[in-house]
Amino acid sequence: MKNIGFIGVGYMGYGIAKNILKAGHKLFVVANKNREPIEKIVSEGAIEVKNFDEFKDKNLDVLFKCVTNTPIAKEIAEKLSSILSNNCLVIDITTHNKTGSIETEEIYKHKNIRYIECPVMGGPVQAEEGVLGGIVGASNENFKIAEPYLKNFCKNYFHFGPVGMGAKSKLLNNFLTLGNAALINHLAKTGKEFGLDMKKLFEVAKLGSGNSAALNRVFDNLLEGDFTGFKFTAKNSVKDLTYIQDLLKDFPEAEKVAETNKNYFQKAVDDGYGENFISELINKK
């Protein structure tokens, strides 16, 4: 049993934290705005701390961060670097911009704290089932130290090289995922407007090269009247696509595709749907 801290027990973080508990570790969590997942994970055996300072006395072996963006991750790193011991390994689940994880690692390096980035592929369901895909950027030594913990919540994980390479791979995968999600939304929305049989439309789509996990995730729920199949918000989509545009600035054709998709989600945010899941935008007027 190891002592593990966790910052960011939310949609994705809850499932990861749950699997850490299932593996028999002692888990310390700190709340942000949303208390529901915190209360749920505490009821399952986690221990809540009131603030970051309380991590200091917990003799943490590992600390997980699963936060919204690079600025938040770096701000937290500045605080934690004077709290955590150099025996602690930080596993950062955050989806960073192209240099964010490198900059975050530098903050920890000043205090000789080990750090790896491990953004993930999959959603809250996959997180709870412990079958996420881990995208790792780390030194070889830190990767080996992290592996036993990655196995708690990942079905597969891939070491792409030093810190920074994981972020680039994650952003390129999100480029594909979010572009696919936007196309699925357009398919569903226009199909409804044309009065097509949505079940048949789905069955036809599955037969072609457009079949994907995202298509099934959206339509399996949509056909039951549930538009929450793709649990990723419009606001977070804009954030990721902003990072993706910056990553692709030397590839103008790809960058233009990212911009088009970002504009789709930005319009939803501007219209007041920023906290809605991607698939809920199908019903947006």
C-alpha positions as MATLAB code, in Angstrom:
seq = 'MKNIGFIGVGYMGYGIAKNILKAGHKLFVVANKNREPIEKIVSEGAIEVKNFDEFKDKNLDVLFKCVTNTPIAKEIAEKLSSILSNNCLVIDITTHNKTGSIETEEIYKHKNIRYIECPVMGGPVQAEEGVLGGIVGASNENFKIAEPYLKNFCKNYFHFGPVGMGAKSKLLNNFLTLGNAALINHLAKTGKEFGLDMKKLFEVAKLGSGNSAALNRVFDNLLEGDFTGFKFTAKNSVKDLTYIQDLLKDFPEAEKVAETNKNYFQKAVDDGYGENFISELINKK';
ca = [
       0.000    0.000    0.000;
       1.286    3.433   -1.006;
       0.228    6.923    0.079;
      -1.246    8.708   -2.917;
      -2.560   12.258   -3.235;
      -5.053   13.328   -5.874;
      -5.916   16.798   -7.166;
      -8.807   16.973   -9.627;
     -11.385   14.352   -8.662;
     -13.945   15.327  -11.311;
     -15.475   13.662  -14.393;
     -12.262   11.873  -15.314;
     -10.429   12.033  -12.008;
     -13.119   10.189  -10.059;
     -12.736    6.972  -12.070;
      -8.944    7.071  -11.860;
      -9.093    7.717   -8.114;
     -11.582    4.863   -7.664;
      -9.178    2.421   -9.308;
      -6.316    3.629   -7.122;
      -8.442    2.733   -4.087;
      -9.343   -0.640   -5.609;
      -5.623   -1.368   -5.933;
      -5.333   -1.077   -2.146;
      -3.574    2.266   -1.842;
      -4.270    4.945    0.758;
      -5.763    7.904   -1.107;
      -5.841   11.545   -0.018;
      -8.029   13.931   -2.026;
      -8.571   17.666   -2.007;
     -11.800   19.332   -3.151;
     -12.299   22.068   -5.713;
     -15.741   23.482   -6.609;
     -17.637   20.269   -7.319;
     -18.132   18.386   -4.053;
     -20.205   15.510   -5.450;
     -17.300   13.342   -6.729;
     -15.269   14.168   -3.610;
     -18.047   13.002   -1.291;
     -18.505    9.899   -3.425;
     -14.833    8.912   -3.375;
     -14.596    9.636    0.380;
     -17.566    7.321    0.960;
     -15.548    4.644   -0.848;
     -12.502    5.002    1.385;
     -10.537    8.103    0.383;
      -9.459   10.666    2.980;
     -10.177   14.338    2.300;
      -7.583   16.983    3.117;
      -8.596   20.631    3.412;
      -5.765   22.140    1.376;
      -2.475   21.386   -0.379;
      -0.455   22.101    2.762;
      -1.957   19.047    4.448;
      -0.240   16.829    1.865;
       3.056   17.687    3.541;
       2.463   15.370    6.493;
       1.054   12.468    4.442;
       4.408   11.087    3.260;
       3.103   10.832   -0.314;
       4.691    8.350   -2.683;
       2.710    9.674   -5.658;
       0.575   12.692   -6.400;
      -1.903   12.727   -9.289;
      -3.020   15.941  -10.979;
      -6.005   15.926  -13.316;
      -6.811   19.586  -13.915;
      -8.308   21.701  -16.681;
      -5.376   23.349  -18.424;
      -1.698   24.306  -18.409;
      -1.982   27.593  -16.426;
      -3.800   25.815  -13.581;
      -1.332   22.894  -13.608;
       1.636   25.293  -13.426;
       0.049   27.349  -10.652;
      -0.497   24.174   -8.614;
       3.071   23.048   -9.337;
       4.424   26.290   -7.885;
       2.547   25.587   -4.648;
       3.318   21.873   -4.470;
       7.030   22.174   -5.210;
       7.600   23.539   -1.706;
       5.280   20.966   -0.083;
       6.131   17.598   -1.644;
       9.248   15.660   -0.735;
      11.722   14.591   -3.414;
      10.602   10.990   -2.803;
       7.254   11.831   -4.408;
       6.400   11.174   -8.055;
       3.940   13.540   -9.747;
       1.735   11.914  -12.397;
       0.088   14.667  -14.425;
      -3.087   13.648  -16.297;
      -3.694   17.208  -17.555;
      -3.980   17.824  -21.299;
      -1.276   20.461  -21.758;
      -0.413   22.814  -24.561;
       2.658   21.870  -26.603;
       5.167   23.151  -24.014;
       3.049   23.109  -20.838;
       4.240   19.795  -19.446;
       7.876   20.739  -20.105;
       7.373   24.005  -18.216;
       5.566   22.188  -15.404;
       8.353   19.621  -15.064;
      10.904   22.433  -14.754;
       9.047   23.798  -11.716;
       9.282   20.428   -9.975;
      12.881   19.868  -11.088;
      14.009   22.847   -9.010;
      13.054   20.815   -5.923;
      14.217   17.457   -7.347;
      10.652   16.129   -7.521;
      10.034   13.422  -10.129;
       7.420   14.138  -12.798;
       5.705   12.362  -15.670;
       2.904   13.457  -17.988;
       0.191   10.920  -18.704;
      -2.789   12.451  -20.512;
      -5.334    9.761  -21.321;
      -7.661    8.635  -24.080;
     -11.165    7.553  -23.084;
     -13.989    9.012  -21.052;
     -15.427    8.771  -17.530;
     -16.840    5.296  -18.189;
     -13.441    3.981  -19.300;
     -11.824    5.716  -16.313;
     -14.107    3.858  -13.884;
     -13.539    0.579  -15.694;
      -9.773    1.116  -15.534;
      -9.321    0.768  -19.291;
      -8.017    4.200  -20.298;
      -5.164    4.646  -22.769;
      -2.177    6.374  -21.196;
       0.057    8.655  -23.278;
       3.311    9.019  -21.371;
       6.119   11.514  -21.579;
       8.851   10.817  -19.046;
      12.463    9.872  -18.508;
      13.038    6.122  -18.725;
      13.702    5.980  -14.990;
      10.532    7.850  -14.025;
       8.461    5.811  -16.466;
       9.551    2.590  -14.763;
       8.665    4.001  -11.350;
       5.242    5.078  -12.644;
       4.300    1.827  -14.394;
       2.752    0.043  -11.375;
       0.418    3.020  -10.880;
      -0.465    3.357  -14.564;
      -1.630   -0.265  -14.527;
      -4.283    0.683  -11.949;
      -6.318    2.721  -14.450;
      -4.970    2.051  -17.958;
      -5.704   -0.880  -20.244;
      -2.715    0.184  -22.349;
      -0.126    2.902  -21.970;
       2.519    4.124  -24.382;
       5.831    5.800  -23.597;
       6.526    8.352  -26.338;
       9.803    9.659  -24.962;
      10.705   12.577  -22.684;
       8.212   14.987  -21.161;
       6.590   17.022  -23.937;
       6.219   14.149  -26.379;
       3.149   12.889  -24.537;
       1.460   16.279  -24.865;
       2.076   16.421  -28.608;
       0.689   12.919  -29.089;
      -2.349   13.660  -26.935;
      -3.136   16.850  -28.874;
      -2.874   15.088  -32.224;
      -5.212   12.369  -30.972;
      -7.645   15.006  -29.725;
      -7.412   16.680  -33.142;
      -8.802   13.458  -34.603;
     -11.300   12.864  -31.786;
     -12.798   16.362  -31.692;
     -12.946   16.606  -35.471;
     -14.742   13.269  -35.545;
     -17.105   14.444  -32.792;
     -17.994   17.610  -34.713;
     -18.745   15.550  -37.845;
     -20.934   13.154  -35.842;
     -22.863   16.112  -34.453;
     -23.403   17.483  -37.960;
     -24.494   14.041  -39.153;
     -27.030   13.660  -36.356;
     -28.345   17.211  -36.484;
     -28.857   17.301  -40.252;
     -30.228   13.756  -40.266;
     -32.893   14.828  -37.783;
     -33.710   17.951  -39.809;
     -34.101   15.860  -42.973;
     -36.502   13.542  -41.153;
     -34.321   10.481  -41.674;
     -34.734    7.327  -39.604;
     -31.910    7.864  -37.099;
     -31.514    4.177  -36.263;
     -31.078    3.307  -39.932;
     -28.725    6.248  -40.419;
     -26.604    4.919  -37.561;
     -26.604    1.366  -38.940;
     -25.476    2.625  -42.350;
     -22.737    4.800  -40.807;
     -21.386    1.809  -38.886;
     -20.917   -0.084  -42.148;
     -18.581    2.541  -43.584;
     -15.156    3.892  -42.749;
     -16.761    6.540  -40.567;
     -17.457    3.952  -37.869;
     -15.741    4.828  -34.595;
     -15.992    4.569  -30.835;
     -17.280    8.155  -30.812;
     -20.048    7.349  -33.300;
     -21.210    4.437  -31.166;
     -20.884    6.400  -27.938;
     -23.125    9.176  -29.261;
     -25.717    7.161  -31.176;
     -26.155    4.296  -28.695;
     -27.391    6.919  -26.225;
     -29.068    9.244  -28.717;
     -31.395    6.493  -29.931;
     -32.590    6.144  -26.336;
     -33.261    9.887  -26.099;
     -30.065   10.544  -24.162;
     -27.773   13.184  -25.671;
     -24.996   12.867  -23.078;
     -23.060   10.039  -24.738;
     -19.944   12.122  -25.435;
     -18.996   13.457  -22.017;
     -16.621   16.269  -22.948;
     -17.735   19.878  -22.790;
     -17.814   22.483  -25.538;
     -15.637   24.742  -23.369;
     -12.945   22.086  -22.993;
     -13.140   21.388  -26.727;
     -12.323   25.036  -27.442;
      -9.398   24.877  -25.009;
      -7.940   21.755  -26.607;
      -8.439   23.002  -30.161;
      -6.717   26.258  -29.250;
      -3.741   24.197  -28.085;
      -3.992   22.062  -31.236;
      -4.002   25.127  -33.519;
      -0.819   26.342  -31.869;
       0.761   22.895  -32.270;
      -0.141   22.820  -35.976;
       0.825   26.388  -36.890;
       3.578   25.113  -39.216;
       1.036   22.881  -40.995;
      -1.443   25.379  -42.463;
      -3.885   22.886  -43.984;
      -4.206   20.939  -40.729;
      -4.317   24.161  -38.722;
      -7.244   25.371  -40.841;
      -9.203   22.192  -40.060;
      -8.540   22.717  -36.343;
      -9.720   26.325  -36.643;
     -12.968   25.279  -38.357;
     -13.734   22.762  -35.623;
     -12.796   25.230  -32.903;
     -15.180   27.802  -34.382;
     -18.016   25.256  -34.203;
     -17.466   24.708  -30.476;
     -16.705   28.396  -29.843;
     -20.127   29.298  -31.284;
     -21.717   26.889  -28.791;
     -19.795   28.530  -25.948;
     -20.803   32.000  -27.133;
     -24.435   30.863  -27.252;
     -24.316   29.756  -23.618;
     -23.655   26.029  -24.108;
     -20.067   25.968  -22.860;
     -20.702   23.480  -20.051;
     -22.804   21.178  -22.245;
     -21.369   17.885  -23.392;
     -20.414   17.674  -27.076;
     -23.319   15.388  -28.004;
     -25.814   17.709  -26.277;
     -24.998   20.321  -28.918;
     -26.987   18.218  -31.421;
     -30.135   19.675  -29.837;
     -28.796   23.237  -29.809;
     -30.904   25.620  -31.904;
];
